[in-house]
């Protein structure tokens, strides 16, 4: 049975994790690393700078500039990556503030804003996101809250998860299979091509497919 959700649907693969986005800042003391240097030089331009400042004040009772000038790079890295901070190492990419449009917006919110402009049919706007099972509740709560602030009742959001049977073998830098502590082969979600199954479940006359 196909998931019939409308004549026009916006389909967005959004199950990617943010861990790769921030892999170069696990050790911010490596100033000779070009990516690290660029990150530190441009840190005040990032859309999540307000959240980072607030978290710094809450945890260390310091202004962010003081933390950086004192070269407390490990504390700064922890603020961004760890669960007691912004937890971006364990967040989906779509929840990381990525745009500055008067206020900071994440990609999920931007996709909703875009869908309002071109995915309307018969007074309804249908959006379908693929998300990871571990982040689904967090994403659903965030989007429900955001759509409520838009004061719109014409937006319907549906979700699906990538099929686990499409997972692929993880390899290390030596191209050897990665195994967990029990010796089991570690599997990772496949690329966006694996989401063809999710796309096939949508019965719609027109599907806008967009990723970030």
Buried (B, 14 or more C-beta within 10 A) or exposed (E): EEBEBBEBBBBBBBBBBBBEBBEBBBEBEBEEBEEBEEBBEEBEEBBBBEBBBEBBEEBBEBEBEEBBEEEBBEBBBBBBBBEEBBBBBBBBBBBBBBBBEEEBBBBBBBBBBBBBEEBBBEEBBBBBBBBBEEBBEBBBEBBEEBBEEEEEEEBBBBBBBBEEEBBEEBEEEEEEEEEEEEEEEEBEBBEBEBBEEBBEBBBBEEBBEBEB
